[in-house]
């Protein structure tokens, strides 16, 4: 959970106890207040912090479960060679592979597939078809990943996060009973953000050349910060206001959250409360959108 001044994570240890870690947010800079630019900065920051939290939580949640097992020769060599830097190395490798997979699935593959029909569709039709393919890949990917038991469990924690935030925004005390009754869908969700990025990409990338798939991909990478920045402003708008326009913006992402969030159990809600409580603002209204 991220608050105005602090962030926190809570992890369930193998013995059932909750481990909570709290840290100060990075100080606000001028680019954190610039429209469009702040969206790119916040997205990069969220990706870095989120990935580190996933790595740390995986380590804590399995703590002591492998005691007594002799590490293999390869594991011993890694530990001896890299020492404390090993986690950061895996973090870097995972990030590079993640970016490469995203470029392959959401840029190269759709452009190549639509390029096969060049000459049969108008330019706007090809851009629209490319966008539809991206959305289909995204929804299909999330649906398939969600069938993995560990990912299903993570999506339950995602639901616990949303329900806890909804309870807080409703002005109710953060208790398991109060949180349980709230909706697991929330307009300021990363799922909604990604979907808005895909929709905006259809519009903005429609001006990019179709003459070469590689050139088109490179141009889209250059324009991606603009797409991300605009999507951030829209998701921020949807979180601040409730009217017909923001409901239209939020609707597709809220429906996809049926895949990326699941109803949590009480233990997961307890973890969400443990990570939410330390980041609540001391001054009333400091967290208002």
N, C-alpha and C positions, 0 to 999 in steps of 0.2 A: 504494500500500500504506500502511496505517495501523498503526503500532505503539503501544506504551504511551505513549511520549513524543514520537516523531517520525513524520512522514509523508513519503512520497517518491513521485515519479513518474519513469518512464523512457520516453523517446521515441526512436524510430529516425529519425535525420536522413536526408535524401535521399542523402547520401554514404555511408550505411551505418553511421555511427558512432552510438553511444548517448549521448543527452543525459540526465543525471540531475539532478533538483532535489530538495533535502531541506529541510524546514521543521519547526519545533517545533509540536506540537499546542497548542491553546488550553488554558490552565490549567483544571484540574477545579474546578467550582463545586458548590454544595450540590445544585442541581437535577440534576447529573449522577449523583447517588447516590440520588435519589428514584425508587422504582418507578413505572412508568407515565409520569411526567413525563420521565424520562431518555430514554425511547424517542422522544418527540416532539422533544426537543432534539437528539438524535443524528441523527434522520432529516433535520431541517432542515439541520444542519451538514453531513451527508453529501451532500445535494443541492447545496448551495452549493459545497463543495469539489470534488465530482465534476464539476459543470458548468464550473467554472473550469479544471480539469485538461483537460477535453475541448477547451475553447477554446484553451488554451495548447498542447496537444499538436498540434492541427490547424495552428496557426501554425508550430510548430517542424518538423513533418513535411513541410511544403511550403516551407520556407525556401529562398529562392534559385531556386525553380522558375519564378518569373514574372519573373526579372531580364531587363531589356531591353524589357519590354512597357510601353508608355505607359499610365498609368491613365486611365480615362475621365473626362469632365467631372463626372459625378455622384460618382465616387470621390474626385476632387480636392476637390469641395465638402464632402463628408463629413469628409475629413481636415483641411481648413482650418477648418471650423466647430467640430468637436468635438475634434480633436487626440487626446491620450492618453486621453480619456474615451470614445472610440468603442467600445472593447471592452466597457467596463462598460455602455454603453447597449445594445449588442446582447445582452449577458448579461441585462439587465433585461427587454428585449422578449421574448427567448426564454423566460424564466422565466414571464412573464405568459401568453404564448401556450400554453405547456406546461400550466400550471394550468387555463386555460380549456378546452383540449382534454380534459384528464382529467375535469373536471366534466361536460362534454358527453357523453363516451363512457361514463363509469362511474356517472353519477348521473342526469342529465336523460334521456338516451336510454332506459336500462332502465326507469326509472320511467314514462316516457311509454308505452312498449310494453306494459308490464304493466297500466298503467292502462286500456288499451283493453279489457281483459278483466274490469274491475271489475264485480262482481255475479255473475260466473260461477265465481269461485274464492274460497275462504275467505281470511281475512287472512294466515294462516300460509302458505297456498299461493302467494299473490301475492308474499310476501317471499322464499320459496324460489325461485320462478320468476325473480324479479328477480336474485337471486344467481347463478343458473345462467346467465342472459344476460350478466352481468358477466364471469363466468369464461370464457364462450365468446368474448366480445369481446377479453378479455385474451390468450387463447391464440391466437386468429385474428390479432390485431394483431401479436404477437411473431413468429408464423410468417411473415406477409407481409413484415414489416420485415427478417427474417432472410434473405430472398431477394435483398435489395440487396447487391451485392458488398462495399461498404464496411462495411455492418453485419455481414455474415458474417465479415469479417476482425476486426471488433471483438469478436464473440462468440468468435473463436479466442483473442484476447488474454484474454477472460474465462476461457476454459478454462485458459490458461497460469497465470493468477492462482490458480485453485483448485488446480491440480496442484502448484504451488510451495508453497502453504500446507499442503497435505496431506503433502508431502515433509518440510517443517519439523516438522510435528506428529508425524510418524513418527520424528523424531530422526535423520534422515539428512542428510548434507552436501548443500548446494544445488548440485547439478551437473545439467547437461542430461540426462545418462544416468539419474540417479536420479529426476529429476522426471518424465521421459517415461513411466515405468511406472505412475505414480499415476493415480487416478480424477479425472476432470474435474468430478465432482459433489460438492457440499459442502453440509452442512446449514445453515451460517450464511451463506447467500447472499441477496442482495437479491431474487432471483426467488422464493425460498421465503417471504421476508418479505411480499412483495406478495400472494402466494397466501393466506397466513394472514390478511392484512388483509381480503381478499375473503370468506373463510369466516366470520371473526368479524363482518364487516359484515352477513351474512345474519341472524345471531343478534341483534345489538344493534339493527340498523335495523328489526327486525320490530315493535318497539314504537312506531315513528314513524307518524304519521297518513298515510292514503292519500287524505284529502279533497281535497288540492290538490298537484299535482306540484311547483310552485315552493316551497310551504311545506315539503313533504317534503324537497326538495333542501337548503333552508336548514338544516333541523333536522339533516340528515345531515352537513352541513359542520360544524355545532357539535359533533356527537358524534364526528367523525373523529379528533380528538386522543386520545380514549379508546380507539378501535379501534386506532390506531397504537401507543399505549402498551402495550396488552395484547398485541398481536402481537410487539412487541419483547421483552417478557418471555418469551413462548413460544419465540421463536427463540434467545434467550439460554439458555433451559433446554435446548433441543435441542442446542446447542453444548457444553454443560457435561456432560450425562449421556447415556448410551447404554442405554436400556431400552425396553420395549415401548411406553410412552406417547410417548417422544420419537421413536421410529421411526415411529409413526403420524403424529405432527405433521410430520415431515420428508418422508415418502414422497411426497405430491403435489408439493411443490416440487422434489424431486429429479428427478421425472419430467419436469416442465416444463423443467428445466435441459437436457434433451435438445435443446430448441429454442434456449435462450439461451446455451449453451456449445458450442464445437466443438473438436476436437483441434487444438492449435497446432503450428506448425513450430518448429524449433530456435531460430530467431532471436527468435520471440515468447517462448520460454522464457527466453532470455538477457535479454530486457527485463524479464521478471518477476523474475528473480534480481537484476538491477540495482536494481530498486525495492524489493525485499524486504530485501536485505542491510543498507542503512543504518538501517532501523527496528527491527532486532532488539534486544531488551533487553540491557542490560549486566549486569543482575542476574538470576540464574537464577530462574525461576518468576514473574517480574513480569508475564508475558503469559498466565498461566494463567486460563482461564475458570472 
